[in-house]
Amino acid sequence: MKRIWAALFYLATGLLTAIASWLALGVLLLSVVVLPLLPITAPLMRRIVDLDRWRLARLTGVEVPSPEPLTGPWLHRAQRVLADPASRRDGMWLLTHALFGTLFGAVAIGIAGALVQQPLVPLFWWTIHGGMDNSFGIHVDSWASAFLSVPIGIVLALLLTQTPRLAALDASWAKALLAPPRASLETRLAEVVATRAAALQAHGAELRRIERNLHDGTQNKLVGVVMMLGIAERTLVHNPENALQAVLRAQDAAGDALTELRDVVRSIHPPVLDDLGLDGAIKSLAARCPVPCALAADHLGRMPAAVEAAAYFAVAEALTNVAKHSGAEQAWVSLAVQDFQLVVVIHDDGRGGADEKRGTGLDGIRGRVEALDGTATVSSPEGGPTVLTVVLPMGR
């Protein structure tokens, strides 16, 4: 009985999403004609399909993950919707589900409703003047016609026991159409393995860099301070009038060592992120940029420290590139949270032609971002403009 209730719930809710699918298909056709509407309508259609993914997981226990949201500039997203295999799978499911979801849902609700009505016909037909019609259009005006509800009810009960098969058929289509192909899953697994390996490699390189900076820079300066203090001690004993100069030299060396140590700490996690948050820290970067830089940021709130640090270093490196290489007169930085992801876009009106292979720091940005399972895409045609889009997942 539990399987029958689960199937009825699945098919009944499927009827609702099938009706929504008809509406979504109409909007989709309009969006294909008016291409700039696609970035608005595609996420709405995906939400409808996500309801069917939820229904499928509730019935079968098999979760079909929702594809990653499409990000980037407006027209770029419109082009990606048309080329995106996941969006095409969603569109095919909307068409299939609109047809068969409507049919299956109507059949299941019709059987259940008729089964509820049939036992009531013999009880109430005689109370209604002139008789009544049952679910199949049979006019009941005598006890003989009323008791036809018994065999009809038995047939309906047998049909009701088949609703789990109907739901299973619908679910099999959903899994076939909505699940990404095996090759796509294998490619994604390879990407995850590669990014995890790159993350470990980057982590090891970062540890070696910190160790080298502490050993070659800070430690040497601290050793110098100790030596100068030793010299100052001996000078104080044997030549007190020159001791002050030795102490001042030791004090200057201690100040240099402290500055070096602060630089190392800032390279690990900038303190400005703790003090001002990500939006305040980026505002500080934009204010110090030699090229006039406009900032657009929502009220972001606090995020995981690794996400804030990756976004901060990406913007810092990108603005450094703008100042050194782009010849731009204006730069823009925007930060927004979309679907549990931080989207950072750095845009300038410079000469373009940015190349990761020429040591512009873009490769370092990509490595830092991909280590967090994010993406970094660069659009920089000759003549400009250059647009760097960084997407970092924040978790749920």
C-alpha positions as CSV (number, residue, x, y, z in Angstrom):
1,M,0.0,0.0,0.0
2,K,2.9,2.3,0.8
3,R,4.2,1.9,-2.8
4,I,0.8,2.8,-4.2
5,W,0.6,6.0,-2.1
6,A,4.1,6.9,-3.2
7,A,3.3,6.3,-6.8
8,L,0.1,8.4,-6.6
9,F,2.0,11.2,-5.0
10,Y,4.7,11.0,-7.7
11,L,2.1,11.0,-10.6
12,A,-0.1,13.7,-9.0
13,T,2.8,16.1,-8.5
14,G,4.0,15.1,-12.0
15,L,0.7,16.4,-13.4
16,L,1.4,19.8,-11.8
17,T,4.9,20.0,-13.1
18,A,3.7,18.8,-16.5
19,I,1.3,21.7,-16.7
20,A,4.2,24.0,-15.7
21,S,6.2,22.3,-18.5
22,W,3.6,23.3,-21.1
23,L,4.0,26.9,-20.0
24,A,7.8,26.7,-19.9
25,L,7.8,25.3,-23.5
26,G,5.9,28.3,-24.6
27,V,8.3,30.6,-22.9
28,L,11.2,28.7,-24.4
29,L,10.0,29.1,-27.9
30,L,9.6,32.8,-27.3
31,S,13.1,33.0,-25.9
32,V,14.7,31.2,-28.9
33,V,13.1,33.8,-31.1
34,V,14.1,36.7,-28.8
35,L,17.6,35.4,-27.9
36,P,18.4,37.9,-25.1
37,L,15.5,36.5,-23.0
38,L,17.3,33.1,-22.6
39,P,19.5,34.1,-19.7
40,I,16.3,35.0,-17.8
41,T,14.1,32.1,-18.8
42,A,16.7,29.3,-18.7
43,P,17.2,29.4,-14.9
44,L,13.3,29.4,-14.5
45,M,13.0,26.3,-16.7
46,R,15.8,24.6,-14.8
47,R,13.9,25.2,-11.5
48,I,10.9,23.4,-13.0
49,V,13.1,20.5,-14.0
50,D,14.7,20.5,-10.6
51,L,11.3,19.8,-9.1
52,D,11.2,16.6,-11.3
53,R,14.7,15.7,-10.1
54,W,13.4,16.0,-6.5
55,R,10.3,13.9,-7.3
56,L,12.6,11.3,-8.9
57,A,14.8,11.2,-5.8
58,R,11.8,10.9,-3.5
59,L,10.4,7.9,-5.4
60,T,13.5,6.0,-6.3
61,G,16.2,7.2,-3.9
62,V,18.4,8.0,-7.0
63,E,19.5,11.7,-7.0
64,V,20.2,13.3,-10.3
65,P,22.3,16.3,-9.7
66,S,21.3,19.7,-11.1
67,P,23.8,21.1,-13.7
68,E,26.0,24.0,-12.8
69,P,24.3,27.4,-13.4
70,L,25.4,29.3,-16.4
71,T,27.4,32.4,-15.5
72,G,29.2,35.2,-17.4
73,P,28.1,38.2,-19.4
74,W,24.5,38.4,-20.6
75,L,24.9,37.5,-24.3
76,H,27.6,35.0,-23.5
77,R,25.1,33.2,-21.2
78,A,22.5,33.2,-24.0
79,Q,24.9,31.5,-26.4
80,R,26.0,29.0,-23.8
81,V,22.3,28.0,-23.1
82,L,22.0,27.0,-26.8
83,A,25.2,25.0,-26.7
84,D,24.9,23.5,-23.2
85,P,24.1,19.8,-23.3
86,A,22.4,20.0,-19.9
87,S,20.1,22.7,-21.1
88,R,19.2,20.6,-24.2
89,R,18.5,17.6,-21.9
90,D,16.2,19.9,-19.8
91,G,14.4,21.0,-22.9
92,M,13.9,17.4,-24.1
93,W,12.5,16.4,-20.7
94,L,10.1,19.4,-20.6
95,L,8.6,18.2,-23.9
96,T,8.4,14.5,-22.9
97,H,7.1,15.3,-19.5
98,A,4.5,17.8,-20.8
99,L,3.0,15.0,-22.9
100,F,3.3,11.9,-20.8
101,G,3.3,13.6,-17.4
102,T,-0.1,15.1,-18.2
103,L,-1.4,11.7,-19.4
104,F,0.0,9.6,-16.5
105,G,-1.0,12.1,-13.9
106,A,-4.6,12.4,-15.2
107,V,-5.0,8.6,-15.4
108,A,-3.7,8.1,-11.8
109,I,-5.9,10.9,-10.3
110,G,-8.9,9.7,-12.4
111,I,-8.5,6.1,-11.1
112,A,-8.1,7.2,-7.5
113,G,-11.0,9.6,-7.7
114,A,-13.3,7.1,-9.4
115,L,-12.4,4.4,-6.8
116,V,-13.4,6.8,-4.0
117,Q,-16.7,7.6,-5.7
118,Q,-17.9,4.0,-6.6
119,P,-18.6,2.8,-3.0
120,L,-20.6,6.0,-2.4
121,V,-23.0,5.4,-5.3
122,P,-25.1,2.6,-3.7
123,L,-25.3,4.7,-0.5
124,F,-26.6,8.0,-1.9
125,W,-28.1,7.5,-5.3
126,W,-31.6,7.0,-3.8
127,T,-31.4,10.3,-1.9
128,I,-31.1,12.3,-5.1
129,H,-34.3,12.9,-7.1
130,G,-34.0,11.3,-10.5
131,G,-30.8,9.4,-9.6
132,M,-27.1,10.3,-10.3
133,D,-24.3,9.7,-12.7
134,N,-21.2,7.8,-11.7
135,S,-17.6,8.5,-12.8
136,F,-18.1,6.7,-16.1
137,G,-21.3,8.5,-17.2
138,I,-23.6,5.6,-16.2
139,H,-26.9,7.0,-14.9
140,V,-27.8,5.3,-11.7
141,D,-31.6,5.3,-11.0
142,S,-32.1,1.8,-9.7
143,W,-30.5,-0.7,-7.3
144,A,-29.5,-2.9,-10.3
145,S,-27.5,0.0,-11.9
146,A,-26.2,1.0,-8.4
147,F,-24.7,-2.4,-7.8
148,L,-22.7,-2.1,-11.1
149,S,-20.4,0.0,-8.9
150,V,-19.1,-3.2,-7.3
151,P,-17.4,-4.8,-10.3
152,I,-16.3,-1.4,-11.5
153,G,-14.7,-0.7,-8.1
154,I,-12.9,-4.1,-8.3
155,V,-11.5,-3.3,-11.7
156,L,-10.4,0.2,-10.5
157,A,-8.7,-1.4,-7.5
158,L,-6.8,-3.7,-9.8
159,L,-5.8,-0.7,-11.9
160,L,-4.7,1.2,-8.8
161,T,-2.3,-1.6,-8.0
162,Q,-0.6,-0.9,-11.3
163,T,0.2,2.7,-10.6
164,P,3.6,1.9,-9.2
165,R,4.5,0.5,-12.6
166,L,3.2,3.6,-14.3
167,A,5.3,5.7,-11.9
168,A,8.4,3.5,-12.5
169,L,8.0,3.9,-16.3
170,D,7.9,7.7,-15.9
171,A,10.9,7.6,-13.5
172,S,12.9,5.5,-16.0
173,W,12.4,8.2,-18.7
174,A,13.4,10.9,-16.2
175,K,16.6,9.1,-15.3
176,A,17.4,8.5,-19.0
177,L,16.8,12.1,-20.1
178,L,18.0,14.1,-17.0
179,A,21.1,12.1,-16.0
180,P,24.3,13.3,-17.7
181,P,25.8,10.7,-20.0
182,R,28.5,8.4,-18.6
183,A,31.2,10.0,-20.6
184,S,30.3,13.4,-19.1
185,L,30.5,11.9,-15.6
186,E,33.8,10.3,-16.3
187,T,35.1,13.6,-17.7
188,R,33.9,15.4,-14.6
189,L,35.5,12.8,-12.3
190,A,38.8,13.3,-14.2
191,E,38.4,17.1,-13.7
192,V,37.8,16.6,-10.0
193,V,40.9,14.3,-9.6
194,A,43.0,16.8,-11.6
195,T,41.9,19.8,-9.5
196,R,42.4,17.9,-6.3
197,A,45.9,17.0,-7.4
198,A,46.5,20.6,-8.4
199,A,45.3,21.7,-5.0
200,L,47.7,19.4,-3.2
201,Q,50.5,20.6,-5.5
202,A,49.6,24.2,-5.0
203,H,49.4,23.7,-1.2
204,G,52.8,22.1,-1.2
205,A,54.2,24.9,-3.3
206,E,52.7,27.5,-1.0
207,L,54.2,25.8,2.1
208,R,57.6,25.8,0.4
209,R,57.2,29.5,-0.5
210,I,56.3,30.4,3.1
211,E,59.2,28.3,4.4
212,R,61.6,29.9,1.9
213,N,60.5,33.4,2.8
214,L,60.8,32.8,6.5
215,H,64.2,31.1,6.1
216,D,65.8,33.4,3.6
217,G,64.2,36.7,4.7
218,T,62.7,36.9,8.2
219,Q,65.1,34.4,9.8
220,N,68.2,36.2,8.4
221,K,67.0,39.5,9.5
222,L,66.3,38.2,13.0
223,V,69.8,36.7,13.1
224,G,71.1,40.1,12.2
225,V,69.2,41.7,15.0
226,V,70.6,39.2,17.5
227,M,74.2,39.9,16.2
228,M,73.6,43.6,16.4
229,L,72.3,43.4,20.0
230,G,75.4,41.3,20.8
231,I,77.6,44.0,19.3
232,A,75.7,46.7,21.2
233,E,76.2,44.8,24.5
234,R,80.0,44.6,24.0
235,T,80.1,48.2,22.9
236,L,78.2,49.2,26.0
237,V,80.9,47.5,28.1
238,H,84.0,48.7,26.3
239,N,82.9,51.9,24.5
240,P,79.7,53.3,26.1
241,E,79.6,56.5,24.0
242,N,79.1,54.5,20.8
243,A,76.6,52.0,22.2
244,L,73.5,54.2,21.3
245,Q,74.4,53.9,17.5
246,A,74.7,50.1,17.8
247,V,71.3,49.9,19.6
248,L,69.6,52.1,16.9
249,R,71.0,49.9,14.1
250,A,69.6,46.8,15.9
251,Q,66.3,48.6,16.3
252,D,66.2,49.4,12.5
253,A,67.0,45.8,11.7
254,A,64.2,44.6,14.1
255,G,61.8,46.9,12.3
256,D,62.8,45.4,8.9
257,A,62.4,41.9,10.2
258,L,58.9,42.8,11.5
259,T,57.9,44.2,8.1
260,E,59.2,41.1,6.4
261,L,57.1,38.9,8.8
262,R,54.0,41.0,8.2
263,D,54.4,40.6,4.4
264,V,54.6,36.8,4.8
265,V,51.5,36.7,7.0
266,R,49.6,38.9,4.5
267,S,50.5,36.5,1.7
268,I,48.8,33.7,3.6
269,H,45.6,35.4,4.5
270,P,45.2,39.2,4.2
271,P,44.2,40.7,7.6
272,V,42.1,43.2,5.7
273,L,39.6,40.4,5.0
274,D,39.1,39.8,8.7
275,D,38.8,43.6,9.4
276,L,36.6,44.7,6.5
277,G,35.1,41.6,4.9
278,L,35.5,40.7,1.2
279,D,33.6,43.7,-0.2
280,G,35.5,46.1,2.0
281,A,38.8,44.5,1.1
282,I,38.0,44.7,-2.7
283,K,37.0,48.3,-2.2
284,S,40.4,49.0,-0.8
285,L,42.1,47.3,-3.8
286,A,40.0,49.3,-6.2
287,A,40.9,52.5,-4.5
288,R,44.6,51.8,-4.7
289,C,44.5,50.7,-8.4
290,P,46.4,53.2,-10.6
291,V,43.6,52.8,-13.2
292,P,40.3,54.3,-12.2
293,C,38.2,51.3,-11.0
294,A,34.5,51.2,-10.3
295,L,33.2,48.5,-7.9
296,A,29.7,47.0,-7.8
297,A,29.1,44.6,-4.9
298,D,26.0,43.3,-3.2
299,H,25.9,43.0,0.6
300,L,27.9,39.8,0.5
301,G,28.2,39.0,4.2
302,R,30.9,36.7,5.5
303,M,32.0,33.6,3.5
304,P,34.3,30.7,4.0
305,A,37.8,32.1,4.5
306,A,39.3,30.1,1.6
307,V,36.6,31.6,-0.8
308,E,37.3,35.1,0.4
309,A,41.1,34.7,0.1
310,A,40.8,33.2,-3.4
311,A,38.5,36.0,-4.6
312,Y,40.7,38.7,-3.0
313,F,43.9,37.4,-4.6
314,A,42.2,37.0,-8.0
315,V,41.0,40.6,-8.0
316,A,44.4,41.8,-6.7
317,E,46.3,39.9,-9.5
318,A,43.8,41.0,-12.2
319,L,44.0,44.7,-11.2
320,T,47.8,44.5,-11.2
321,N,47.6,43.1,-14.7
322,V,45.3,45.9,-15.7
323,A,47.7,48.5,-14.4
324,K,50.8,46.9,-15.9
325,H,49.7,45.5,-19.3
326,S,46.3,46.6,-20.5
327,G,46.7,50.3,-21.2
328,A,43.1,50.7,-20.0
329,E,41.5,53.9,-19.0
330,Q,38.8,52.3,-16.8
331,A,38.3,49.1,-15.0
332,W,35.2,47.6,-13.3
333,V,34.9,44.9,-10.6
334,S,31.6,43.3,-9.7
335,L,30.8,40.7,-7.0
336,A,27.6,38.9,-6.6
337,V,26.2,35.7,-5.0
338,Q,24.2,33.5,-7.3
339,D,22.9,30.0,-6.5
340,F,25.3,29.5,-3.6
341,Q,28.3,30.7,-5.8
342,L,30.4,33.8,-5.6
343,V,30.7,35.4,-9.1
344,V,33.5,37.9,-9.5
345,V,33.9,39.8,-12.8
346,I,36.9,42.0,-13.6
347,H,36.5,44.0,-16.8
348,D,38.7,46.7,-18.4
349,D,38.6,48.7,-21.6
350,G,42.3,48.0,-22.5
351,R,44.0,46.6,-25.6
352,G,43.2,43.0,-24.8
353,G,45.3,40.1,-25.9
354,A,45.8,38.7,-22.4
355,D,47.7,35.3,-22.6
356,E,48.1,32.9,-19.7
357,K,51.3,31.6,-21.2
358,R,53.1,35.0,-21.0
359,G,53.3,35.0,-17.2
360,T,50.5,37.5,-16.6
361,G,49.4,35.7,-13.4
362,L,46.2,34.3,-15.0
363,D,47.5,30.8,-14.6
364,G,48.0,31.3,-10.9
365,I,44.5,32.7,-10.6
366,R,43.1,29.6,-12.4
367,G,45.0,27.2,-10.2
368,R,43.9,28.9,-7.0
369,V,40.3,29.0,-8.1
370,E,40.2,25.4,-9.5
371,A,41.6,24.1,-6.2
372,L,38.3,25.2,-4.7
373,D,36.3,23.5,-7.5
374,G,35.7,26.9,-9.1
375,T,36.2,28.2,-12.6
376,A,38.1,31.1,-14.1
377,T,37.4,32.1,-17.7
378,V,39.1,34.9,-19.6
379,S,37.8,36.7,-22.7
380,S,40.5,39.0,-24.1
381,P,40.4,39.5,-27.9
382,E,43.0,41.7,-29.6
383,G,41.8,45.2,-29.2
384,G,39.9,44.4,-26.0
385,P,38.1,44.4,-23.8
386,T,39.4,41.9,-21.3
387,V,36.8,40.1,-19.1
388,L,37.9,37.8,-16.3
389,T,35.0,35.8,-14.7
390,V,35.7,33.9,-11.5
391,V,33.1,31.5,-10.0
392,L,33.7,30.1,-6.6
393,P,31.3,27.6,-4.9
394,M,30.4,28.6,-1.3
395,G,28.7,25.4,-0.2
396,R,25.1,25.0,0.9
